[in-house]
Protein backbone atom coordinates (compact mmCIF):
# COMPACT_ATOMS: atom_id res chain seq x y z
CA UNK A 1 0.00 0.00 0.00
CA UNK A 2 1.16 3.52 -0.79
CA UNK A 3 0.64 6.89 0.91
CA UNK A 4 -0.26 10.23 -0.65
CA UNK A 5 -0.70 13.76 0.61
CA UNK A 6 -3.66 16.02 0.01
CA UNK A 7 -2.33 19.54 -0.37
CA UNK A 8 -3.72 22.44 1.69
CA UNK A 9 -5.75 24.99 -0.25
CA UNK A 10 -5.10 27.97 2.02
CA UNK A 11 -1.56 28.87 0.88
CA UNK A 12 -1.30 28.75 -2.90
CA UNK A 13 2.26 30.20 -3.09
CA UNK A 14 3.43 27.46 -0.71
CA UNK A 15 2.16 24.54 -2.78
CA UNK A 16 5.45 24.08 -4.65
CA UNK A 17 7.32 23.87 -1.35
CA UNK A 18 4.97 21.11 -0.24
CA UNK A 19 5.34 19.37 -3.59
CA UNK A 20 9.14 19.39 -3.65
CA UNK A 21 9.35 18.06 -0.09
CA UNK A 22 6.84 15.29 -0.86
CA UNK A 23 8.69 14.41 -4.06
CA UNK A 24 11.81 13.80 -1.96
CA UNK A 25 9.90 11.65 0.52
CA UNK A 26 8.06 8.31 0.61
CA UNK A 27 4.81 9.60 -0.90
CA UNK A 28 3.28 8.36 -4.18
CA UNK A 29 0.67 11.02 -4.91
CA UNK A 30 -0.21 14.67 -4.35
CA UNK A 31 -3.91 15.47 -4.42
CA UNK A 32 -5.83 18.73 -4.77
CA UNK A 33 -9.54 19.29 -4.29
CA UNK A 34 -11.86 21.28 -6.54
CA UNK A 35 -14.48 23.94 -5.87
CA UNK A 36 -15.64 26.92 -7.90
CA UNK A 37 -17.47 29.09 -5.36
CA UNK A 38 -14.65 28.86 -2.82
CA UNK A 39 -11.18 30.28 -2.29
CA UNK A 40 -9.16 27.30 -3.49
CA UNK A 41 -6.70 27.19 -6.42
CA UNK A 42 -7.92 25.83 -9.73
CA UNK A 43 -6.59 22.26 -9.56
CA UNK A 44 -5.56 21.60 -13.17
CA UNK A 45 -3.53 24.82 -13.32
CA UNK A 46 -1.97 24.22 -9.90
CA UNK A 47 -1.15 20.57 -10.61
CA UNK A 48 0.52 21.52 -13.90
CA UNK A 49 2.87 23.78 -11.96
CA UNK A 50 3.42 21.06 -9.35
CA UNK A 51 4.19 18.47 -12.03
CA UNK A 52 6.82 20.81 -13.44
CA UNK A 53 8.39 21.28 -10.00
CA UNK A 54 8.63 17.54 -9.24
CA UNK A 55 10.18 14.47 -10.83
CA UNK A 56 8.61 11.35 -9.34
CA UNK A 57 5.39 11.95 -7.41
CA UNK A 58 1.99 11.62 -9.13
CA UNK A 59 -0.48 14.52 -9.25
CA UNK A 60 -4.20 13.94 -8.81
CA UNK A 61 -7.50 15.83 -8.72
CA UNK A 62 -9.53 14.68 -5.76
CA UNK A 63 -12.05 15.27 -7.07
CA UNK A 64 -12.51 17.50 -10.10
CA UNK A 65 -16.14 18.57 -10.55
CA UNK A 66 -16.39 17.68 -14.23
CA UNK A 67 -20.01 18.86 -14.77
CA UNK A 68 -18.86 22.44 -14.14
CA UNK A 69 -16.56 22.26 -17.18
CA UNK A 70 -16.88 22.23 -20.95
CA UNK A 71 -16.12 18.65 -21.96
CA UNK A 72 -13.90 19.05 -25.01
CA UNK A 73 -11.71 21.56 -23.20
CA UNK A 74 -11.50 19.28 -20.15
CA UNK A 75 -10.43 16.40 -22.40
CA UNK A 76 -7.62 18.49 -23.88
CA UNK A 77 -6.51 19.90 -20.52
CA UNK A 78 -6.40 16.49 -18.86
CA UNK A 79 -4.57 14.87 -21.77
CA UNK A 80 -2.06 17.73 -21.88
CA UNK A 81 -1.35 17.48 -18.16
CA UNK A 82 -0.86 13.74 -18.46
CA UNK A 83 1.64 14.19 -21.29
CA UNK A 84 3.66 17.07 -19.79
CA UNK A 85 3.87 15.24 -16.45
CA UNK A 86 5.27 12.13 -18.11
CA UNK A 87 2.15 10.09 -17.37
CA UNK A 88 2.01 11.10 -13.73
CA UNK A 89 -1.50 12.59 -13.76
CA UNK A 90 -4.62 10.96 -12.33
CA UNK A 91 -7.98 12.54 -13.12
CA UNK A 92 -10.16 12.02 -10.07
CA UNK A 93 -13.75 12.95 -10.91
CA UNK A 94 -16.97 13.57 -9.03
CA UNK A 95 -20.09 15.73 -9.02
CA UNK A 96 -19.90 17.49 -5.66
CA UNK A 97 -22.78 18.39 -3.37
CA UNK A 98 -22.84 22.20 -3.30
CA UNK A 99 -25.37 24.07 -5.39
CA UNK A 100 -23.42 27.35 -5.34
CA UNK A 101 -20.69 25.84 -7.53
CA UNK A 102 -23.27 24.92 -10.17
CA UNK A 103 -25.07 28.24 -9.95
CA UNK A 104 -21.80 30.07 -10.59
CA UNK A 105 -20.98 27.82 -13.56
CA UNK A 106 -24.46 28.15 -15.05
CA UNK A 107 -25.07 24.40 -14.81
CA UNK A 108 -28.11 22.48 -13.56
CA UNK A 109 -27.30 21.05 -10.13
CA UNK A 110 -30.07 18.44 -10.45
CA UNK A 111 -28.60 17.02 -13.68
CA UNK A 112 -25.02 16.76 -12.47
CA UNK A 113 -24.92 12.95 -12.36
CA UNK A 114 -26.47 12.54 -15.79
CA UNK A 115 -24.17 15.20 -17.18
CA UNK A 116 -21.09 13.39 -15.85
CA UNK A 117 -22.24 10.15 -17.51
CA UNK A 118 -22.66 12.00 -20.80
CA UNK A 119 -19.26 13.63 -20.35
CA UNK A 120 -17.51 10.31 -19.83
CA UNK A 121 -18.71 9.08 -23.22
CA UNK A 122 -17.47 12.31 -24.81
CA UNK A 123 -14.15 12.21 -22.96
CA UNK A 124 -13.49 8.66 -24.17
CA UNK A 125 -14.20 9.78 -27.73
CA UNK A 126 -11.92 12.81 -27.47
CA UNK A 127 -9.09 10.81 -25.91
CA UNK A 128 -9.36 8.10 -28.58
CA UNK A 129 -8.80 10.81 -31.19
CA UNK A 130 -5.58 11.89 -29.45
CA UNK A 131 -6.24 15.58 -28.66
CA UNK A 132 -2.55 16.18 -27.89
CA UNK A 133 -0.98 12.91 -28.99
CA UNK A 134 -1.63 9.18 -29.39
CA UNK A 135 -0.84 8.22 -25.79
CA UNK A 136 -2.86 10.92 -24.03
CA UNK A 137 -5.40 9.22 -21.78
CA UNK A 138 -5.01 9.87 -18.05
CA UNK A 139 -5.85 7.39 -15.33
CA UNK A 140 -9.44 8.04 -14.18
CA UNK A 141 -10.79 7.54 -10.65
CA UNK A 142 -14.24 8.37 -9.30
CA UNK A 143 -15.27 9.65 -5.90
CA UNK A 144 -18.80 8.60 -4.98
CA UNK A 145 -21.03 7.24 -2.23
CA UNK A 146 -24.24 5.90 -3.80
CA UNK A 147 -24.55 2.81 -5.98
CA UNK A 148 -25.49 4.56 -9.28
CA UNK A 149 -22.42 6.75 -8.92
CA UNK A 150 -20.22 3.81 -7.89
CA UNK A 151 -21.20 2.07 -11.12
CA UNK A 152 -19.18 4.70 -13.01
CA UNK A 153 -15.97 3.12 -11.74
CA UNK A 154 -16.65 -0.09 -13.66
CA UNK A 155 -18.20 1.68 -16.67
CA UNK A 156 -15.65 4.40 -17.23
CA UNK A 157 -12.82 4.35 -14.71
CA UNK A 158 -9.72 2.73 -13.33
CA UNK A 159 -10.49 2.98 -9.64
CA UNK A 160 -12.32 4.55 -6.70
CA UNK A 161 -11.64 7.43 -4.30
CA UNK A 162 -13.23 6.73 -0.92
CA UNK A 163 -13.61 9.93 1.10
CA UNK A 164 -15.60 8.17 3.82
CA UNK A 165 -14.94 7.05 7.40
CA UNK A 166 -13.58 3.51 7.76
CA UNK A 167 -16.91 2.26 9.12
CA UNK A 168 -18.39 2.84 5.65
CA UNK A 169 -15.29 2.38 3.53
CA UNK A 170 -15.22 -1.41 3.52
CA UNK A 171 -18.75 -1.62 2.15
CA UNK A 172 -17.94 0.94 -0.55
CA UNK A 173 -14.79 -0.94 -1.56
CA UNK A 174 -16.60 -4.29 -1.76
CA UNK A 175 -19.44 -2.74 -3.79
CA UNK A 176 -16.98 -1.28 -6.28
CA UNK A 177 -15.19 -4.62 -6.61
CA UNK A 178 -18.49 -6.44 -7.17
CA UNK A 179 -19.65 -3.97 -9.81
CA UNK A 180 -16.25 -4.23 -11.50
CA UNK A 181 -16.52 -8.02 -11.69
CA UNK A 182 -20.15 -7.92 -12.86
CA UNK A 183 -19.13 -5.57 -15.67
CA UNK A 184 -16.59 -8.14 -16.89
CA UNK A 185 -13.60 -5.90 -16.24
CA UNK A 186 -10.23 -7.61 -16.01
CA UNK A 187 -7.82 -7.02 -13.14
CA UNK A 188 -9.14 -5.02 -10.21
CA UNK A 189 -9.97 -1.37 -9.44
CA UNK A 190 -7.43 0.86 -7.70
CA UNK A 191 -8.91 1.65 -4.26
CA UNK A 192 -8.01 4.88 -2.47
CA UNK A 193 -8.95 5.93 1.07
CA UNK A 194 -8.87 9.53 2.25
CA UNK A 195 -8.53 11.03 5.73
CA UNK A 196 -8.12 14.56 7.06
CA UNK A 197 -4.94 15.03 9.09
CA UNK A 198 -3.00 17.63 11.05
CA UNK A 199 0.35 16.93 12.63
CA UNK A 200 2.35 19.47 14.60
CA UNK A 201 2.16 22.01 17.43
CA UNK A 202 -1.08 23.50 18.73
CA UNK A 203 -1.10 26.34 16.19
CA UNK A 204 -1.07 23.81 13.35
CA UNK A 205 -3.89 21.80 14.89
CA UNK A 206 -5.96 24.93 15.51
CA UNK A 207 -5.44 26.18 11.97
CA UNK A 208 -6.45 22.79 10.55
CA UNK A 209 -9.60 22.59 12.66
CA UNK A 210 -10.64 26.09 11.58
CA UNK A 211 -9.98 25.28 7.91
CA UNK A 212 -11.94 22.02 8.02
CA UNK A 213 -14.86 23.72 9.78
CA UNK A 214 -14.83 26.58 7.27
CA UNK A 215 -14.76 24.26 4.29
CA UNK A 216 -17.36 21.71 5.34
CA UNK A 217 -19.64 24.19 7.13
CA UNK A 218 -22.39 23.60 9.64
CA UNK A 219 -23.87 20.15 9.98
CA UNK A 220 -20.67 18.32 9.02
CA UNK A 221 -18.12 16.95 11.42
CA UNK A 222 -15.37 15.18 9.45
CA UNK A 223 -12.87 13.53 11.75
CA UNK A 224 -9.49 15.24 11.96
CA UNK A 225 -6.66 12.82 12.66
CA UNK A 226 -4.40 14.95 14.82
CA UNK A 227 -1.95 12.60 16.57
CA UNK A 228 0.63 10.12 15.24
CA UNK A 229 -1.27 7.27 16.89
CA UNK A 230 -4.58 8.19 15.26
CA UNK A 231 -2.97 8.58 11.85
CA UNK A 232 -1.16 5.24 12.13
CA UNK A 233 -4.37 3.51 13.25
CA UNK A 234 -6.26 5.03 10.31
CA UNK A 235 -3.63 3.83 7.83
CA UNK A 236 -3.63 0.31 9.31
CA UNK A 237 -7.43 0.17 9.24
CA UNK A 238 -7.60 1.27 5.60
CA UNK A 239 -4.94 -1.25 4.65
CA UNK A 240 -6.99 -3.97 6.33
CA UNK A 241 -10.03 -2.90 4.31
CA UNK A 242 -8.10 -3.37 1.09
CA UNK A 243 -6.97 0.15 0.23
CA UNK A 244 -4.19 0.38 -2.34
CA UNK A 245 -3.40 3.94 -1.29
CA UNK A 246 -4.23 6.23 1.62
CA UNK A 247 -4.41 9.98 0.98
CA UNK A 248 -3.64 12.10 4.05
CA UNK A 249 -5.32 15.46 3.46
CA UNK A 250 -3.62 18.39 5.20
CA UNK A 251 -5.52 21.58 6.06
CA UNK A 252 -2.96 23.67 7.91
CA UNK A 253 -0.37 25.48 5.79
CA UNK A 254 2.78 24.42 7.67
CA UNK A 255 4.90 22.48 5.12
CA UNK A 256 6.90 20.88 7.94
CA UNK A 257 3.95 18.49 8.15
CA UNK A 258 5.39 16.75 5.08
CA UNK A 259 8.52 15.84 7.03
CA UNK A 260 6.53 14.80 10.12
CA UNK A 261 4.29 12.57 8.03
CA UNK A 262 7.31 11.15 6.20
CA UNK A 263 8.86 10.17 9.52
CA UNK A 264 5.56 8.64 10.62
CA UNK A 265 4.94 6.51 7.53
CA UNK A 266 8.51 5.97 6.34
N, C-alpha and C positions, 0 to 999 in steps of 0.2 A: 504494500500500500504506500502511496505517496502523499505528500503534504503540500498544500498551496496556501498562499496568503491573499486575502481580500484587501485591497488597498483602501485607505481612508479617503473620503471624498471632501474633507474639510480643508485640505492644504494642497491645492493643485500644484504650486511651484515645487513642493517637496516630493512629488510622486517619483521623479527620476532618482532621487536619493534612495527611496524605498526600493525601487526596482533594481538598482545596481547592487545594493546590499543583498537582496534576495537572490540575485543572479549568482552571487559568490557563495551562497549558502546551500542548504540541503533541499531547497524548495523546487517543486516541479512547475508550478503555475502561479501566475498573478492574475487576479480577477478584479473586475470593476463593474459596479452596478450601473443601472440606467434609470433615469427619470427625465422628464421634460420640464414639468412645473416645479422644479426644485433646484437648489444651488449646487448641483454636482457637475463635474466635467463631462463633456460629451465623450462616451467611452471609446468609440472607434478612432476619434482624433487622438485622444490621450494614449490609447494602446499602441497606435502607430509610433508615437514618440517613444514610448517605453520599449517597443520592439527594437527601435534604432539605438537605444541606449544599453541594450543587453545582448548577450550572445547565446545563452543556453535556455533560459526559462521560457515557458509558454505564456501567452497572453490570452485572456478569455473574458468575454462579456458574460455577466452573471446577474441578471439576464438582460439582454437587449429587448426592448419592447418593439418588436418588428411591426405591429399594426400601425404604429405612429409614423412609419417611414414609407417612402415611395419604393416599390419593390425592385424595379430595374436598377435604380441607384444603389440600393442596399446590396444587391447581387454584385455589382461592380466594386463597391467599397470593401465588402468582405473578401472577395477574391483578391483584390489588390493587397489588402493587409496580409492575407495568407502568403502571397508570393514574396512581398518585401520582407516578411519576417522569416523567410526560409521554411515555411510550413509550420510555424510555431503558433498559429492562431486557431483558437476554438471559438466558434460562434454559438454562445449560449443564448437561447431564445425563450421568450415567454410573452404573456399578454398583460401582466400587471393587474392591479386591483383599484387604481385610483382614477376617478373620473376626470380630475382636473388635467391630467396629462392628455387625455383624449380631447377634451374641450379645446385646449391650447393648440393641438395639432389639427383640429377640424375633422376628427374621425368619430365614428359612432361607437361609443363605449359598449353598447349592447351587442355589437356585431364583431367584437374583437377576436373571439375564438374562430368564428367562421372566416374572418379576414385572414388570420394566420394560416389556416388550412389552405386557402386560396393562394396565399403568398408562397407557401412551400412548393406547390406545383410550379409556380412561375420561377422561383429561385432555381429549382432543379433544371428547368428548361434553359435559363440564362447560363448557369454554370456548365451545362453540357455543350453550349456554344462557345465556351472559352472567352469570357468577356475581357480578360487580360492575358490569356495564355491557355494552353491545353491542359495544364495541371492545376488549375485554379478552382479548387473546391474545398472549402474549409471543413474541418470536423464540426459537426452540429450536435449540440446537446439541448435538451428541453427541461425547463423548470416548470413543474406542475404539481397539482394536488388531487384533482378529480380524475376519474377514470377516462372520460372522453379526451381530456387533455393528455393523460398519460399514454393514450394510444398513439399520439404523434411520435413518440420515441420509436416505436416499431415501424410506423409508416414512413417517417421522413428522416429519422435521426440516427446518431451513433451512440447515444447514451442519455443519462438522466441526471439532473441537478436537484438534489433533495434538500431544500431549505426548510427542514422540519425537525422538531425535537426527536430524539432517538425513540421515544415511545411510539411514534408514528412511522418512523423511517423504515423499519423492517418491513412493514406491510406495503409501503410504497415500492420498495426495492423488489419484493416478491411479485407484486402486481406487474411491474415493468418487465421483469424476466418472463412471466407467464405470457404477457401480450406479445413479447418478442418471439417466443417459441411458437405461439399460435399463428403468428404472421409468417412463419417459415423462414425467419431470418437465421443465417448461419452465425456461428460464434456466440458472443454474448454482449449485452450493452455495457458501456462504461458507466459505473455508478459513483456519483459524487455526493458527499455529505457536506453540509455547511453549518458552521457555528460562529457566533459572535464572541470575540475575545478582547480582553484588555490585560496587558501584563506590564507591571511597572509600579512606580510610587503612587501615592494617593492622588496626585494631580492628574496622572494619566487615567486612573480608574474613574475619577470624577468627570473628566472630559469625555470619556467613552460613554459613561452612563447618560450624560446630557445629550450627546450626539445621537445615541440610540433612541432616547425618548423623543427627541425632536424629529427624527426621521419617521418613526413608526406611529407617533401620535397617541392620542388617548384611546383607551380600549385595547391596546396591545402591550404585552409584557414579554418580549423575547428575552430568553435567558442570556445573561452576559457571563461568560466564563472568565473569571478574574483572578484565579490562582493557578499556579503550576499543577497542583493536584487535580483541580477540576478540568483543566485542559487535557491533561494526560488521560483522565478517566473518560472524557468525551471521545478522544481519539481511539482508545481501546474499545469502547462500546461500538463505535462506527465500524471499526475493523471487524468486530465480531458479527455485525449485521451484514457484512459483505461489501463494504465500501471499497472502491479501488483508489479513491482519493478523498482526503478531508481538506476542505477549504476553511482556513481560520480567518474570519473577517475582522479586521481591526477598525476601530472607530476613532480612537485618539490619534493625534498627528505625530507623536513622538516616534521617529524612525528607529530609535534604539530598541523598539519592540521586535524588530526583525532579528537582531542579535540575541535577544532574550528567548525568542521562540526557537531560533536555530539551536541554542544550547539545550532547550527543553526537548526538542524532537530529534536532535542529531545523534 
